[in-house]
Amino acid sequence: MIAVIATLHCEADNEEHLVSALKTLQFHSRQESGCERYDLARRELDDKIQLVVTELWKDKAALDSHFHAEHFTRFGSQASDIVLDSEIIQYEVIED
């Protein structure tokens, strides 16, 4: 399994727009084959909002398919002007 933690920052004025786009992405991603979890979280920082997406995918092929899905590329277009910075880190899950 592959775990993903994506962190995005935006100005407080753009939070509603970004969260709306993320919720749409979340809805479609959860329906993809190989998506085990897709959750959103937020916190306020001194001068911006931090949003975190935690994902769990069956395997690398499922994650690669997600990165090429239409709803993922659409999200990128919607968010490009309002995301201040982002980081996506992938982890191999240690299983019993």
N, C-alpha and C positions, 0 to 999 in steps of 0.2 A: 504494500500500500504506500501511497505517497501523500504526505501531509503538506499543505501549503499555508503559509501565513503571509498575507498581503496587507501592508500598512499604507494608508493614504492620508494626506493632510490637505485641508482646505480652510479657507476663511470662513468664519461663522456665517456670514451672509450667503454663502454658497452651500451650506450644509443640507438644506432641504432638497435642493436640486440634486446634489450628489447622492444623498440617501435614497431618493426616489429612483435614480438610475441604478443604484446598487441593488435595491429590492427587486427591480425588474430582472437584473442579471441573476440574482439569487433564485428567483422563481424558475427561470428557464434552465439554469445550471442544475438545479435539483432534479430536473426531469431527464438529464443526460444519463446515458448508460455509463456506469462506472462511478457516478457521483454518490458517495456514501454520506457526506455531510457538507453543508455550505451555510455558514453562520456569519452574522454581522454583529459588530460591537462598536461602541464609540466612547470617547472621553474628551472632555474639554481641557485644553492646555491654556497657558497664559494668553497666547495670541492667535490660536487657531484650534481647529477641531481635528482630532485624530480618529480615523475609522479603520477598523481591522476586520479583515475577512479571513476566517479560518475554514479551510477546506480539507476534505479527505477523499482521495480518489483510489479506485481499485488498483490501478497500475499506471505506469508512465504513458502508455498508449491512450488511456482514457483522458489523462490530463492534456496530452498533446492535442487530442481531438477537441477538447474544451477550448484551448487557446486559439483554435481555428474556427470555432463555431460562430455563426452570424451574430448571435446575441452578445458574444464577447467582443467582437470587433466593433459592433455598434456602441457598446458601452465605452470603449476606448475613444470613439469619436465624440460621444456626449461629454465625457469627463476631461478631455484633454485641456480645455480652457480653464477649468476650475480646480483641478488637482495641482497643488503647489509642488508636491513631491510624492514619490511612492517607492516602495520596495516590495519585491516578491521573493520569498525564500521557500525553497522546496526541501523537504526532508524525507528520508526513507524511514518508514515506521518500523520500530523494533517490535516484533511480534513474538509471543511465547512459542 
